[in-house]
Amino acid sequence: MRKYDFLFFDLDNTLWDFSANSHEALKQTFEKLDLISRLDSFDAYFKYYEQINESLWADYRAKKINKQTLITERFSKSLKAFEITDQDFEGINRFYLEFMALQTRLFAGTKETLTYLKKKGYQMHIITNGFYEVQHAKLNNCGLTDFFGKVFISEEIKTTKPHRKIFEHALKSTNAKKQKSIMIGDSWETDIEGAMAFGIDQIMNLNNGDNKIPETVKTSLSSANSMFLTLKQSTKTYFVDEITGLPSIL
């Protein structure tokens, strides 16, 4: 008898390669708006933009800022550092999200792994921190829609991971029991700690070391010589190097 029946996946940087797709979408946006020629290095700008965007998303998750502030300031602040201030920042964001929805790069083995899990009869759903207007389009355009029963988007639920409410809503909406459910994601803070606090097991996708985990956890994992830890008494935390490692746990 298998341990889990309900698999709840994060989308960005777990299945859908957010970093690569975001880079391409923003490059296409800047080409469309003739901003590329005003930058000495697009890659240098993108690296700085990522830092600003990540900081603003942290504030958004903490409910310190709203969506409007996030979508405008990630461009106004990052472009100001490169001496570009004469732009419609909302307009940039609009084009950026349109191009984001068209990107289809997935992590290697994603579709094959999901196909295997679906054939095994797992009920699979998405829990994602993102905006409604782009998340469904991402899934559809990269051919993932049919793998998942329901898609829970933070903007629709009006709360983000790691807050308890979004996990509670997802399990209730799918008639899933905590002990038969597991969360699979790439973010220690939002996916793993959020699910852990809610009381369901988790799988941390390390993406071959690209995704960060706390040093104390890294040390414990090394000492245990195992791919799972019991960090909170009621839940288990598993670790995989890439998405293709899921069948070995499930």
C-alpha positions as CSV (number, residue, x, y, z in Angstrom):
1,M,0.0,0.0,0.0
2,R,1.5,3.3,-1.1
3,K,2.0,6.1,1.4
4,Y,0.7,9.0,-0.8
5,D,-2.2,9.5,-3.1
6,F,-2.2,13.3,-3.6
7,L,0.8,15.1,-5.0
8,F,0.8,18.9,-4.8
9,F,3.4,20.5,-7.1
10,D,4.9,23.9,-7.2
11,L,5.2,25.2,-10.8
12,D,8.0,27.8,-11.2
13,N,11.5,26.4,-10.9
14,T,10.1,23.0,-10.0
15,L,8.6,21.9,-13.3
16,W,8.8,25.0,-15.4
17,D,12.3,26.5,-15.7
18,F,11.5,30.0,-14.4
19,S,15.1,31.3,-14.4
20,A,15.7,30.4,-18.1
21,N,12.2,31.3,-19.2
22,S,12.2,34.7,-17.4
23,H,15.6,35.6,-19.0
24,E,14.2,34.9,-22.4
25,A,10.9,36.6,-21.8
26,L,12.5,39.8,-20.5
27,K,15.0,39.8,-23.4
28,Q,12.1,39.6,-25.9
29,T,10.3,42.4,-24.0
30,F,13.3,44.7,-24.1
31,E,13.9,43.9,-27.8
32,K,10.3,44.8,-28.5
33,L,10.6,48.1,-26.6
34,D,14.0,48.9,-28.0
35,L,15.7,48.9,-24.6
36,I,18.4,46.3,-25.3
37,S,20.5,49.0,-27.1
38,R,20.4,51.2,-24.0
39,L,22.1,48.6,-21.8
40,D,25.8,47.8,-21.9
41,S,24.9,44.2,-20.9
42,F,21.5,42.7,-20.8
43,D,22.8,39.8,-18.6
44,A,24.2,42.3,-16.1
45,Y,20.9,44.0,-16.0
46,F,19.0,40.7,-15.6
47,K,21.1,39.6,-12.7
48,Y,20.3,42.9,-10.9
49,Y,16.6,42.6,-11.9
50,E,16.5,39.1,-10.3
51,Q,17.7,40.5,-7.0
52,I,15.2,43.3,-7.0
53,N,12.3,41.0,-8.1
54,E,13.2,38.4,-5.4
55,S,13.2,41.1,-2.7
56,L,9.9,42.5,-3.8
57,W,8.3,39.0,-4.0
58,A,9.4,38.5,-0.4
59,D,7.7,41.7,0.6
60,Y,4.6,40.6,-1.4
61,R,4.5,37.2,0.4
62,A,4.8,39.0,3.7
63,K,1.9,41.3,2.7
64,K,4.1,44.4,3.0
65,I,3.3,45.5,-0.6
66,N,0.5,44.8,-3.1
67,K,0.7,43.4,-6.6
68,Q,0.7,46.9,-8.2
69,T,3.8,47.9,-6.3
70,L,5.5,44.6,-7.2
71,I,4.9,44.7,-10.9
72,T,5.9,48.4,-11.3
73,E,8.8,48.6,-8.8
74,R,10.7,45.6,-10.1
75,F,11.2,47.5,-13.3
76,S,11.4,51.1,-12.1
77,K,14.0,50.2,-9.4
78,S,16.1,47.9,-11.6
79,L,16.1,50.2,-14.7
80,K,16.8,53.3,-12.6
81,A,20.1,51.6,-11.6
82,F,21.0,51.5,-15.3
83,E,19.9,55.2,-15.8
84,I,16.7,54.4,-17.6
85,T,13.7,56.3,-16.1
86,D,11.6,57.3,-19.0
87,Q,9.5,54.2,-19.4
88,D,5.9,53.0,-18.8
89,F,6.8,50.4,-16.1
90,E,3.3,48.9,-16.1
91,G,3.6,48.5,-19.8
92,I,6.9,46.7,-19.6
93,N,5.4,44.3,-17.1
94,R,2.4,43.7,-19.3
95,F,4.6,42.7,-22.3
96,Y,6.9,40.7,-20.0
97,L,4.0,38.6,-18.7
98,E,2.7,38.0,-22.2
99,F,6.1,36.8,-23.3
100,M,6.5,34.7,-20.1
101,A,3.3,32.8,-20.9
102,L,4.8,31.8,-24.3
103,Q,8.0,30.2,-22.8
104,T,8.0,26.4,-22.7
105,R,11.3,25.3,-21.2
106,L,10.8,22.6,-18.6
107,F,13.4,20.8,-16.5
108,A,14.7,17.7,-18.2
109,G,12.5,14.6,-17.6
110,T,9.5,16.6,-16.4
111,K,6.9,15.3,-18.8
112,E,8.3,11.7,-18.6
113,T,8.1,11.8,-14.8
114,L,4.6,13.3,-14.7
115,T,3.4,10.7,-17.3
116,Y,4.8,7.9,-15.1
117,L,3.1,9.3,-12.0
118,K,-0.2,9.8,-13.7
119,K,-0.2,6.2,-15.0
120,K,0.4,5.1,-11.4
121,G,-2.9,6.8,-10.5
122,Y,-1.6,9.7,-8.4
123,Q,-3.9,12.7,-8.1
124,M,-1.7,15.6,-9.0
125,H,-2.4,19.3,-8.5
126,I,-0.5,22.6,-8.6
127,I,-0.1,25.2,-5.8
128,T,1.7,28.2,-7.2
129,N,2.6,31.7,-6.1
130,G,1.9,33.7,-9.2
131,F,-0.5,35.8,-11.1
132,Y,-3.7,34.4,-12.6
133,E,-3.2,35.9,-16.1
134,V,0.0,34.0,-16.7
135,Q,0.1,30.7,-14.7
136,H,-2.7,28.9,-16.6
137,A,-1.2,30.0,-19.9
138,K,2.2,28.6,-18.9
139,L,0.8,25.2,-18.1
140,N,-1.2,25.1,-21.3
141,N,1.6,26.3,-23.7
142,C,4.1,23.9,-22.4
143,G,1.7,20.9,-22.4
144,L,1.3,20.3,-18.7
145,T,-2.4,21.1,-18.2
146,D,-3.7,17.6,-18.6
147,F,-1.5,16.2,-15.9
148,F,-3.2,18.2,-13.2
149,G,-6.6,18.2,-11.7
150,K,-6.7,21.6,-10.1
151,V,-4.4,24.6,-10.2
152,F,-4.3,26.8,-7.0
153,I,-2.9,30.2,-7.7
154,S,-2.0,32.5,-4.8
155,E,-3.6,35.5,-6.4
156,E,-7.0,33.7,-6.6
157,I,-6.8,32.3,-3.1
158,K,-5.7,35.7,-1.9
159,T,-2.8,34.4,0.1
160,T,0.6,33.0,-0.9
161,K,2.8,30.1,0.2
162,P,4.1,29.6,2.9
163,H,0.9,30.8,4.6
164,R,-1.3,28.0,5.9
165,K,-4.5,29.1,4.2
166,I,-3.4,28.2,0.7
167,F,-2.4,24.6,1.7
168,E,-5.6,24.3,3.7
169,H,-7.7,25.4,0.7
170,A,-5.9,23.1,-1.7
171,L,-6.4,20.0,0.4
172,K,-10.0,20.8,1.2
173,S,-10.9,21.5,-2.5
174,T,-9.4,18.1,-3.5
175,N,-10.8,16.1,-0.6
176,A,-7.2,15.2,0.3
177,K,-6.1,13.9,3.7
178,K,-2.9,15.3,5.2
179,Q,-1.4,11.9,5.8
180,K,-1.9,10.9,2.1
181,S,-0.6,14.2,0.7
182,I,2.9,15.5,-0.1
183,M,4.2,18.9,-1.4
184,I,6.9,19.0,-4.1
185,G,8.8,22.2,-4.6
186,D,12.1,24.1,-5.0
187,S,11.8,26.8,-2.4
188,W,12.7,25.9,1.2
189,E,10.8,28.9,2.6
190,T,7.6,28.8,0.6
191,D,7.2,25.1,-0.4
192,I,8.9,23.1,2.3
193,E,8.6,25.2,5.5
194,G,5.0,26.1,4.4
195,A,3.9,22.5,4.0
196,M,5.9,21.4,7.1
197,A,4.1,24.0,9.2
198,F,0.7,22.9,7.8
199,G,1.5,19.3,8.6
200,I,2.1,17.5,5.3
201,D,5.3,15.7,4.1
202,Q,7.4,17.5,1.5
203,I,9.9,16.8,-1.2
204,M,12.6,19.4,-1.8
205,N,13.9,19.5,-5.4
206,L,17.5,20.5,-5.0
207,N,18.0,21.0,-8.8
208,N,21.5,19.5,-8.5
209,G,22.5,22.0,-5.8
210,D,21.1,25.2,-7.4
211,N,18.3,25.5,-4.9
212,K,19.3,26.6,-1.4
213,I,18.7,24.9,1.8
214,P,19.7,26.0,5.3
215,E,23.2,25.0,6.4
216,T,21.9,23.2,9.4
217,V,19.7,21.1,7.2
218,K,22.5,20.5,4.8
219,T,24.7,19.3,7.7
220,S,21.9,17.0,9.0
221,L,21.3,15.5,5.6
222,S,25.0,14.7,5.2
223,S,25.2,13.2,8.7
224,A,22.1,11.1,8.2
225,N,23.5,9.6,4.9
226,S,19.9,9.5,3.7
227,M,17.6,11.3,1.4
228,F,15.0,12.2,4.0
229,L,14.9,13.9,7.4
230,T,12.3,14.2,10.1
231,L,12.7,17.9,10.8
232,K,9.4,18.3,12.5
233,Q,8.0,15.4,14.5
234,S,4.8,15.0,12.4
235,T,6.3,15.3,8.9
236,K,9.1,13.9,6.7
237,T,11.2,16.0,4.4
238,Y,12.6,14.2,1.3
239,F,15.3,15.5,-1.0
240,V,15.8,14.8,-4.8
241,D,18.5,16.2,-7.0
242,E,16.1,16.6,-9.9
243,I,12.5,16.0,-10.8
244,T,13.3,12.6,-12.3
245,G,14.1,11.4,-8.7
246,L,10.4,11.5,-7.6
247,P,9.5,7.9,-8.5
248,S,12.2,6.6,-6.2
249,I,10.4,8.2,-3.2
250,L,6.8,7.8,-4.3
